[in-house]
Amino acid sequence: MKILLTFLILIQSFVVSFSNGLQNEFIKNNGQWNTEVLFMGSFPNVNVWVTRSEIIFDHYKLNIEPSSKAGVVLKMKFEDSHLNTQVYGIDGLESSVRYTQSNREFTTQSYKNVVFHNLYTGIDLVLKSENAKPRYDFVVQPFSNPDQIKV
């Protein structure tokens, strides 16, 4: 996983352009990142990397030195969650996002929210933006047991 984190931090240097320049969105992986990554959320001073089994919060502060940043990376793993959890974007944004990397161009969709459907039996996780900060909510269906949630 250490390699994945290093990859995630380094991949930011490959991003050339966003066609819409928006922040506070979740960008679907369409081949521009490691296959473990499903979505990447872009927020002021934090990137949120979404995989099937965890959410990685990369909090950073840009330093005065060019191309230098400092920060902390937090991983939120979903212990004993369903392996077949569906992860998908909802509330798609109208514009697309464009990346150029190693002479290849990627165009992909961005979303306001990402859903982990049935992460636990009868429980979804919704990842969203609130006041320009990432937020997540567990949505517990009636008669489902919230004690299943292990983060």
Long-range contacts (C-beta under 8 A, 24 or more apart in sequence): 1-75, 4-34, 4-36, 5-56, 5-73, 7-33, 7-34, 8-33, 8-34, 8-37, 8-47, 8-49, 8-56, 8-58, 9-58, 9-73, 12-47, 13-67, 14-99, 14-101, 14-102, 15-99, 15-101, 16-99, 16-100, 16-101, 17-98, 17-99, 17-100, 18-97, 18-98, 19-95, 19-96, 19-97, 19-98, 19-107, 20-93, 20-95, 20-96, 20-97, 20-110, 22-93, 22-95, 22-110, 23-132, 24-129, 24-132, 25-93, 25-97, 25-110, 25-111, 25-112, 25-129, 26-50, 26-89, 26-110, 26-111, 26-112, 26-113, 26-114, 26-127, 27-97, 27-108, 27-109, 27-110, 28-89, 28-108, 28-109, 28-110, 28-111, 29-108, 30-106, 30-107, 30-108, 30-109, 31-106, 32-99, 32-101, 32-106, 32-108, 38-87, 38-114, 39-87, 39-89, 39-111, 39-114, 41-114, 41-127, 41-129, 41-134, 43-129, 43-132, 43-133, 43-134, 44-132, 44-133, 45-71, 46-133, 46-134, 48-127, 48-134, 50-87, 50-114, 50-127, 52-85, 52-87, 53-77, 53-78, 53-81, 54-78, 55-127, 55-136, 57-134, 76-151, 77-151, 78-116, 78-119, 78-120, 78-125, 78-150, 78-151, 79-150, 79-151, 80-120, 80-148, 80-150, 81-119, 81-120, 81-150, 82-118, 82-119, 82-120, 82-121, 85-116, 85-117, 85-118, 85-119, 86-115, 86-116, 86-117, 86-118, 87-114, 87-115, 87-116, 87-117, 88-114, 88-115, 88-117, 89-113, 89-114, 89-115, 90-114, 90-115, 120-144, 120-148, 120-149, 121-145, 121-148, 123-148, 123-149
